[in-house]
Amino acid sequence: MRIAVGSDEVTPLATAVVDELDRLGHAVTAVGPLAGGALEWAETSAEVARRVARGEADRGVVMCWSGTGASIAANKVDGARAALCGDPETARMARRYNHANVLALSLRVTGEPLGREIVAAFLEAPEGTEDFDVRNVEVLRRLEAGEG
């Protein structure tokens, strides 16, 4: 899978996420400080989301101190659906119920082992296909299109 990863700073968690994705055999594209750039959290997160929305990456991972700003910035990009997840089950649910394609993590509260577990859960979980899942994602699609 092609994964775009961005963080507003290089931290042990950010490095562990990139290393884990490499270890799992994914094609990783780093954005912002992880790529040697100097973008701040909003632009780094938006660029990761743009790459996902344009189809250059299958999924994205964004990180900032709280994870909230990264999630908000990513969600401003049409075609991106970012979810701030603090545990693996929430990541699985974000994929199933929300068809999330960008994972947001908090650099402040997420330790490296937990971060690896959350990323793995997010990448392994499929989008939900039950009527409940599809019906609610259609509501999200209409909201994104300004139809509701």
GUDRENLO-243217 format. One record per residue: residue number from 1; y, z, x of N, C-alpha, C, O in turn. Coordinates in Angstrom, 1 decimal. Example, Ala and Ser with C-alpha at 12.3 -4.5 7.8 and 13.67 -1.06 7.14 Angstrom:
BEGIN
{node 1 {-5.7 7.8 13.2} {-4.5 7.8 12.3} {-3.3 7.8 13.2} {-3.3 8.5 14.2}}
{node 2 {-2.2 7.1 12.8} {-1.1 7.1 13.7} {0.0 7.9 12.9} {1.1 8.0 13.4}}
***
This chain:
BEGIN
{node 1 {-1.2 0.0 0.8} {0.0 0.0 0.0} {1.2 0.0 0.9} {1.2 0.6 2.0}}
{node 2 {2.3 -0.7 0.4} {3.6 -0.7 1.2} {4.5 0.4 0.6} {4.7 0.5 -0.6}}
{node 3 {4.9 1.3 1.5} {5.6 2.5 1.2} {7.0 2.5 1.9} {7.0 2.5 3.2}}
{node 4 {8.1 2.6 1.2} {9.4 2.8 1.8} {9.6 4.3 1.8} {9.5 5.0 0.8}}
{node 5 {10.1 4.9 3.0} {10.3 6.3 3.1} {11.7 6.5 3.7} {12.1 5.9 4.7}}
{node 6 {12.5 7.4 3.0} {13.8 7.7 3.5} {14.1 9.2 3.4} {13.7 9.9 2.5}}
{node 7 {14.8 9.7 4.4} {15.2 11.1 4.4} {16.6 11.1 5.0} {16.9 10.3 5.9}}
{node 8 {17.4 12.0 4.6} {18.8 12.1 5.2} {18.8 12.8 6.5} {19.9 12.8 7.2}}
{node 9 {17.7 13.3 6.9} {17.6 13.8 8.3} {16.1 13.8 8.7} {15.2 13.8 7.9}}
{node 10 {15.9 13.8 10.0} {14.6 13.9 10.6} {14.2 15.3 10.7} {14.8 16.1 11.4}}
{node 11 {13.2 15.7 9.9} {12.7 17.1 9.9} {11.2 17.1 10.1} {10.6 16.0 10.0}}
{node 12 {10.6 18.2 10.3} {9.1 18.3 10.4} {8.4 17.7 9.1} {7.4 17.0 9.3}}
{node 13 {9.0 18.0 7.9} {8.4 17.4 6.7} {8.5 15.9 6.7} {7.5 15.2 6.4}}
{node 14 {9.7 15.4 7.0} {9.9 13.9 6.9} {8.9 13.2 7.9} {8.3 12.2 7.6}}
{node 15 {8.8 13.8 9.1} {7.9 13.2 10.1} {6.5 13.3 9.7} {5.7 12.4 9.9}}
{node 16 {6.1 14.5 9.1} {4.7 14.7 8.6} {4.4 13.7 7.5} {3.3 13.2 7.4}}
{node 17 {5.3 13.4 6.6} {5.1 12.4 5.5} {4.8 11.0 6.1} {3.9 10.4 5.7}}
{node 18 {5.7 10.6 7.0} {5.5 9.3 7.7} {4.1 9.3 8.4} {3.4 8.3 8.3}}
{node 19 {3.8 10.3 9.2} {2.6 10.4 9.9} {1.4 10.3 9.0} {0.4 9.6 9.2}}
{node 20 {1.4 11.0 7.8} {0.3 11.0 6.9} {0.1 9.7 6.2} {-1.0 9.2 6.1}}
{node 21 {1.2 9.0 5.9} {1.1 7.7 5.3} {0.5 6.7 6.3} {-0.3 5.9 6.0}}
{node 22 {0.9 6.8 7.6} {0.3 6.0 8.6} {-1.2 6.3 8.7} {-2.0 5.4 8.8}}
{node 23 {-1.5 7.6 8.7} {-2.9 8.0 8.9} {-3.8 7.4 7.7} {-4.9 7.1 7.9}}
{node 24 {-3.2 7.4 6.6} {-3.9 6.9 5.4} {-4.0 5.4 5.3} {-4.6 4.8 4.5}}
{node 25 {-3.3 4.7 6.3} {-3.4 3.3 6.4} {-2.4 2.5 5.6} {-2.6 1.3 5.4}}
{node 26 {-1.3 3.1 5.2} {-0.3 2.4 4.4} {0.7 1.8 5.4} {0.9 2.2 6.5}}
{node 27 {1.3 0.7 4.9} {2.4 0.0 5.7} {3.7 0.8 5.3} {4.2 0.7 4.2}}
{node 28 {4.2 1.5 6.3} {5.4 2.3 6.1} {6.7 1.6 6.6} {6.7 1.1 7.8}}
{node 29 {7.7 1.6 5.8} {9.0 1.2 6.2} {10.0 2.4 6.1} {10.2 2.9 5.0}}
{node 30 {10.5 2.8 7.2} {11.4 3.9 7.3} {12.9 3.4 7.0} {13.2 2.3 7.4}}
{node 31 {13.6 4.3 6.3} {15.0 4.0 6.0} {15.9 5.1 6.4} {15.4 6.3 6.4}}
{node 32 {17.1 4.8 6.8} {18.1 5.9 7.1} {17.7 6.5 8.5} {17.3 5.8 9.4}}
{node 33 {18.0 7.8 8.6} {17.7 8.5 9.9} {16.3 8.4 10.4} {16.1 8.4 11.6}}
{node 34 {15.3 8.2 9.5} {13.9 8.0 10.0} {13.8 6.7 10.7} {12.8 6.5 11.5}}
{node 35 {14.7 5.8 10.5} {14.7 4.5 11.1} {15.7 4.4 12.2} {16.0 3.3 12.8}}
{node 36 {16.3 5.5 12.6} {17.3 5.6 13.6} {18.7 5.3 13.1} {19.7 5.2 13.9}}
{node 37 {18.9 5.2 11.7} {20.2 4.9 11.1} {20.9 6.2 10.8} {20.4 7.3 11.1}}
{node 38 {22.1 6.1 10.3} {22.9 7.2 10.0} {23.3 7.3 8.5} {24.4 7.9 8.2}}
{node 39 {22.5 6.8 7.6} {22.8 6.8 6.2} {22.7 8.2 5.7} {21.8 9.0 6.1}}
{node 40 {23.5 8.6 4.7} {23.4 9.9 4.1} {22.4 9.8 3.0} {21.9 8.8 2.7}}
{node 41 {22.2 11.0 2.3} {21.1 11.1 1.3} {21.2 10.1 0.2} {20.2 9.5 -0.2}}
{node 42 {22.4 9.9 -0.4} {22.6 9.0 -1.5} {22.2 7.5 -1.2} {21.5 6.9 -1.9}}
{node 43 {22.8 7.0 -0.1} {22.5 5.7 0.3} {21.1 5.5 0.8} {20.5 4.5 0.5}}
{node 44 {20.5 6.4 1.5} {19.2 6.4 2.0} {18.2 6.3 0.8} {17.3 5.4 0.7}}
{node 45 {18.4 7.1 -0.2} {17.6 7.2 -1.4} {17.7 5.9 -2.2} {16.7 5.4 -2.7}}
{node 46 {18.9 5.4 -2.4} {19.2 4.2 -3.1} {18.5 3.0 -2.4} {18.0 2.2 -3.1}}
{node 47 {18.6 3.0 -1.1} {18.0 1.8 -0.4} {16.4 1.9 -0.5} {15.8 0.8 -0.7}}
{node 48 {15.8 3.0 -0.5} {14.4 3.1 -0.7} {14.1 2.6 -2.1} {13.2 1.8 -2.3}}
{node 49 {14.8 3.0 -3.1} {14.6 2.6 -4.5} {14.8 1.1 -4.7} {14.1 0.5 -5.4}}
{node 50 {15.8 0.6 -4.0} {16.1 -0.9 -4.1} {14.8 -1.6 -3.5} {14.4 -2.7 -4.1}}
{node 51 {14.3 -1.2 -2.5} {13.1 -1.9 -1.9} {11.9 -1.8 -2.9} {11.2 -2.8 -3.0}}
{node 52 {11.8 -0.7 -3.6} {10.7 -0.6 -4.6} {11.0 -1.6 -5.7} {10.2 -2.3 -6.2}}
{node 53 {12.2 -1.5 -6.2} {12.6 -2.3 -7.4} {12.5 -3.8 -7.1} {12.2 -4.6 -8.0}}
{node 54 {12.8 -4.2 -5.9} {12.7 -5.6 -5.5} {11.3 -6.1 -5.2} {11.1 -7.3 -5.0}}
{node 55 {10.4 -5.1 -5.1} {9.0 -5.5 -4.8} {8.7 -5.5 -3.4} {7.6 -6.0 -3.0}}
{node 56 {9.6 -5.1 -2.5} {9.4 -5.1 -1.1} {8.5 -3.9 -0.7} {7.8 -3.9 0.4}}
{node 57 {8.4 -2.9 -1.5} {7.5 -1.7 -1.4} {6.9 -1.5 -2.7} {7.5 -1.7 -3.8}}
{node 58 {5.6 -1.0 -2.6} {4.9 -0.6 -3.8} {5.4 0.7 -4.4} {5.4 0.9 -5.6}}
{node 59 {5.7 1.6 -3.5} {6.2 3.0 -3.9} {7.2 3.4 -2.8} {7.3 2.8 -1.8}}
{node 60 {7.9 4.4 -3.2} {8.9 5.0 -2.3} {8.8 6.5 -2.3} {8.3 7.1 -3.2}}
{node 61 {9.2 7.1 -1.1} {9.3 8.5 -1.0} {10.7 8.8 -0.4} {11.1 8.2 0.6}}
{node 62 {11.5 9.7 -1.1} {12.8 10.0 -0.7} {12.9 11.6 -0.5} {12.3 12.3 -1.3}}
{node 63 {13.7 12.0 0.4} {13.8 13.4 0.7} {15.3 13.8 1.1} {15.9 13.0 1.8}}
{node 64 {15.7 14.9 0.6} {16.9 15.5 1.0} {16.7 17.0 0.9} {15.7 17.5 0.5}}
{node 65 {17.8 17.8 1.1} {17.6 19.2 1.2} {17.0 19.8 0.0} {16.0 20.6 0.1}}
{node 66 {17.5 19.5 -1.2} {17.0 20.0 -2.4} {16.0 19.1 -3.1} {15.1 19.5 -3.9}}
{node 67 {16.1 17.8 -2.8} {15.3 16.7 -3.4} {16.0 16.2 -4.7} {15.7 15.1 -5.1}}
{node 68 {16.9 17.0 -5.2} {17.6 16.6 -6.5} {18.5 15.4 -6.3} {18.4 14.5 -7.0}}
{node 69 {19.4 15.5 -5.3} {20.3 14.4 -5.0} {19.5 13.1 -4.7} {19.9 12.0 -5.2}}
{node 70 {18.5 13.2 -3.9} {17.7 12.0 -3.6} {17.1 11.4 -4.9} {17.1 10.2 -5.0}}
{node 71 {16.6 12.2 -5.7} {16.0 11.8 -7.0} {17.1 11.1 -7.9} {16.9 10.0 -8.4}}
{node 72 {18.3 11.7 -8.0} {19.3 11.2 -8.8} {19.8 9.8 -8.3} {19.9 8.9 -9.0}}
{node 73 {20.0 9.7 -7.0} {20.4 8.5 -6.3} {19.4 7.4 -6.6} {19.8 6.3 -6.9}}
{node 74 {18.1 7.7 -6.4} {17.1 6.7 -6.6} {17.0 6.2 -8.0} {16.8 5.0 -8.3}}
{node 75 {17.2 7.1 -8.9} {17.2 6.8 -10.4} {18.4 6.0 -10.8} {18.4 5.4 -11.9}}
{node 76 {19.4 5.8 -10.0} {20.5 4.9 -10.4} {20.2 3.5 -10.1} {21.0 2.6 -10.6}}
{node 77 {19.1 3.2 -9.5} {18.7 1.8 -9.2} {17.8 1.3 -10.3} {16.8 1.9 -10.6}}
{node 78 {18.2 0.2 -10.9} {17.4 -0.4 -12.0} {16.0 -0.8 -11.4} {15.9 -1.4 -10.4}}
{node 79 {15.0 -0.4 -12.2} {13.6 -0.6 -11.8} {13.0 0.5 -11.0} {11.8 0.5 -10.7}}
{node 80 {13.8 1.5 -10.6} {13.2 2.7 -9.9} {13.0 3.8 -10.9} {13.9 4.0 -11.8}}
{node 81 {12.0 4.5 -10.8} {11.7 5.7 -11.6} {11.3 6.8 -10.7} {10.1 6.9 -10.3}}
{node 82 {12.3 7.6 -10.3} {12.0 8.7 -9.3} {11.7 10.0 -10.0} {12.3 10.4 -11.0}}
{node 83 {10.8 10.8 -9.4} {10.4 12.1 -9.9} {10.4 13.1 -8.7} {9.8 12.9 -7.7}}
{node 84 {11.1 14.2 -8.9} {11.2 15.3 -8.0} {9.9 16.1 -8.2} {9.8 16.7 -9.3}}
{node 85 {9.0 16.2 -7.3} {7.8 16.9 -7.4} {7.6 18.0 -6.4} {7.8 17.8 -5.2}}
{node 86 {7.2 19.2 -6.8} {7.0 20.3 -5.9} {5.6 20.7 -5.8} {5.2 21.7 -5.0}}
{node 87 {4.7 20.0 -6.4} {3.2 20.3 -6.3} {2.4 19.0 -6.6} {3.0 18.1 -7.3}}
{node 88 {1.2 18.9 -6.2} {0.4 17.7 -6.4} {0.2 17.4 -7.9} {0.2 16.2 -8.3}}
{node 89 {0.0 18.4 -8.7} {-0.3 18.1 -10.2} {0.9 17.5 -10.8} {0.8 16.6 -11.6}}
{node 90 {2.1 17.9 -10.5} {3.3 17.3 -11.0} {3.5 15.9 -10.6} {3.9 15.0 -11.3}}
{node 91 {3.1 15.6 -9.3} {3.1 14.2 -8.8} {2.1 13.4 -9.6} {2.5 12.2 -10.0}}
{node 92 {0.9 13.9 -9.9} {0.0 13.1 -10.7} {0.5 12.8 -12.1} {0.4 11.7 -12.6}}
{node 93 {1.1 13.9 -12.7} {1.7 13.7 -14.0} {2.8 12.7 -14.0} {3.0 12.0 -15.0}}
{node 94 {3.6 12.7 -13.0} {4.8 11.8 -12.9} {4.3 10.3 -12.9} {4.9 9.5 -13.5}}
{node 95 {3.2 10.1 -12.3} {2.6 8.8 -12.3} {2.0 8.5 -13.6} {2.2 7.4 -14.2}}
{node 96 {1.2 9.4 -14.2} {0.5 9.1 -15.5} {1.5 9.0 -16.6} {1.5 8.0 -17.3}}
{node 97 {2.4 10.0 -16.8} {3.2 10.0 -18.0} {4.5 9.3 -17.9} {5.1 8.8 -18.9}}
{node 98 {5.0 9.1 -16.7} {6.3 8.5 -16.4} {6.3 7.2 -15.7} {7.3 6.5 -15.6}}
{node 99 {5.1 6.8 -15.2} {4.9 5.6 -14.3} {5.9 5.7 -13.2} {6.5 4.6 -12.8}}
{node 100 {6.1 6.8 -12.6} {7.1 7.0 -11.5} {6.6 6.1 -10.3} {5.5 6.0 -10.0}}
{node 101 {7.6 5.5 -9.7} {7.3 4.7 -8.5} {8.0 5.2 -7.2} {7.8 4.6 -6.1}}
{node 102 {8.8 6.2 -7.4} {9.5 6.9 -6.2} {9.3 8.4 -6.3} {9.5 9.0 -7.4}}
{node 103 {8.8 9.0 -5.3} {8.6 10.4 -5.2} {9.7 11.0 -4.4} {10.1 10.6 -3.4}}
{node 104 {10.3 12.1 -5.0} {11.4 12.8 -4.3} {10.8 14.2 -3.9} {10.1 14.9 -4.7}}
{node 105 {11.1 14.6 -2.7} {10.7 15.9 -2.1} {11.9 16.7 -1.6} {12.9 16.1 -1.1}}
{node 106 {11.8 18.0 -1.7} {12.8 18.9 -1.2} {12.4 19.2 0.3} {11.3 19.7 0.5}}
{node 107 {13.3 19.0 1.2} {13.1 19.4 2.6} {13.2 20.9 2.8} {12.6 21.4 3.7}}
{node 108 {13.9 21.6 1.9} {14.1 23.0 2.0} {12.8 23.8 1.6} {12.5 24.8 2.2}}
{node 109 {12.1 23.4 0.5} {11.1 24.2 0.0} {9.7 23.7 0.2} {8.7 24.4 -0.1}}
{node 110 {9.5 22.4 0.6} {8.2 21.8 0.8} {7.7 21.9 2.2} {8.4 21.3 3.1}}
{node 111 {6.7 22.6 2.4} {6.1 22.7 3.7} {5.3 21.5 4.0} {4.9 20.7 3.1}}
{node 112 {4.9 21.3 5.3} {4.2 20.1 5.7} {2.8 19.9 5.0} {2.6 18.8 4.5}}
{node 113 {2.0 21.0 5.0} {0.7 20.8 4.3} {0.8 20.4 2.8} {0.1 19.5 2.3}}
{node 114 {1.7 21.1 2.1} {1.9 20.8 0.7} {2.5 19.4 0.5} {2.2 18.7 -0.4}}
{node 115 {3.5 19.1 1.4} {4.1 17.7 1.3} {3.0 16.6 1.5} {3.1 15.6 0.7}}
{node 116 {2.1 16.8 2.4} {1.0 15.8 2.5} {0.2 15.7 1.2} {-0.2 14.6 0.8}}
{node 117 {-0.1 16.9 0.6} {-0.9 16.9 -0.6} {-0.2 16.2 -1.8} {-0.8 15.5 -2.5}}
{node 118 {1.1 16.5 -1.9} {1.9 15.9 -2.9} {2.0 14.4 -2.8} {1.8 13.6 -3.7}}
{node 119 {2.2 13.9 -1.6} {2.3 12.5 -1.3} {0.9 11.8 -1.6} {0.9 10.8 -2.3}}
{node 120 {-0.2 12.4 -1.2} {-1.5 11.9 -1.5} {-1.7 11.8 -3.0} {-2.2 10.8 -3.5}}
{node 121 {-1.4 12.8 -3.7} {-1.6 12.8 -5.1} {-0.8 11.7 -5.8} {-1.2 11.1 -6.7}}
{node 122 {0.5 11.6 -5.4} {1.4 10.6 -5.9} {0.8 9.2 -5.7} {0.9 8.3 -6.6}}
{node 123 {0.3 8.9 -4.5} {-0.2 7.6 -4.2} {-1.6 7.3 -4.9} {-1.9 6.1 -5.2}}
{node 124 {-2.4 8.3 -5.1} {-3.7 8.1 -5.6} {-3.7 8.0 -7.1} {-4.6 7.4 -7.7}}
{node 125 {-2.7 8.6 -7.8} {-2.8 8.7 -9.2} {-2.3 7.4 -9.9} {-1.4 6.7 -9.4}}
{node 126 {-3.1 6.9 -10.9} {-2.7 5.7 -11.6} {-1.7 5.9 -12.6} {-1.5 7.1 -13.1}}
{node 127 {-1.0 4.9 -13.1} {-0.2 5.0 -14.2} {-1.0 5.2 -15.5} {-2.1 4.6 -15.6}}
{node 128 {-0.6 6.0 -16.4} {-1.3 6.2 -17.6} {-1.4 5.0 -18.5} {-0.5 4.2 -18.6}}
{node 129 {-2.6 4.8 -19.1} {-2.8 3.7 -20.0} {-3.1 4.1 -21.4} {-3.2 3.2 -22.3}}
{node 130 {-3.1 5.4 -21.7} {-3.4 5.8 -23.1} {-2.2 5.5 -23.9} {-1.0 5.4 -23.4}}
{node 131 {-2.4 5.4 -25.2} {-1.3 5.1 -26.1} {-0.1 6.0 -26.0} {1.1 5.5 -26.0}}
{node 132 {-0.3 7.3 -25.8} {0.8 8.3 -25.6} {1.6 7.9 -24.4} {2.8 8.0 -24.5}}
{node 133 {0.9 7.6 -23.3} {1.6 7.3 -22.1} {2.4 6.0 -22.2} {3.6 6.0 -21.9}}
{node 134 {1.8 5.0 -22.7} {2.5 3.7 -22.8} {3.7 3.8 -23.8} {4.7 3.2 -23.6}}
{node 135 {3.5 4.5 -24.9} {4.5 4.6 -25.9} {5.8 5.3 -25.3} {6.9 4.8 -25.6}}
{node 136 {5.5 6.3 -24.6} {6.7 7.1 -24.0} {7.4 6.3 -22.9} {8.6 6.3 -22.7}}
{node 137 {6.6 5.6 -22.1} {7.2 4.8 -21.0} {8.0 3.6 -21.6} {9.0 3.2 -21.1}}
{node 138 {7.6 3.1 -22.8} {8.3 2.1 -23.5} {9.7 2.7 -23.9} {10.7 2.0 -23.8}}
{node 139 {9.7 3.9 -24.3} {11.0 4.5 -24.7} {11.9 4.6 -23.4} {13.1 4.3 -23.5}}
{node 140 {11.3 5.0 -22.3} {12.1 5.0 -21.1} {12.6 3.6 -20.7} {13.8 3.5 -20.3}}
{node 141 {11.8 2.6 -20.9} {12.2 1.2 -20.6} {13.4 0.8 -21.5} {14.4 0.2 -21.0}}
{node 142 {13.4 1.2 -22.8} {14.5 0.9 -23.7} {15.7 1.6 -23.3} {16.8 1.1 -23.3}}
{node 143 {15.6 2.9 -22.9} {16.7 3.7 -22.4} {17.3 3.1 -21.2} {18.6 3.0 -21.0}}
{node 144 {16.5 2.7 -20.2} {17.0 2.0 -19.0} {17.7 0.7 -19.3} {18.7 0.4 -18.6}}
{node 145 {17.3 0.0 -20.3} {17.9 -1.2 -20.7} {19.2 -1.0 -21.6} {19.8 -2.0 -22.0}}
{node 146 {19.5 0.2 -21.8} {20.7 0.5 -22.6} {20.5 0.3 -24.1} {21.5 0.1 -24.9}}
{node 147 {19.2 0.3 -24.5} {18.9 0.0 -25.9} {18.7 1.3 -26.8} {18.2 1.2 -27.9}}
{node 148 {19.1 2.4 -26.2} {18.8 3.6 -27.0} {19.6 4.8 -26.5} {19.5 5.9 -27.0}}
***
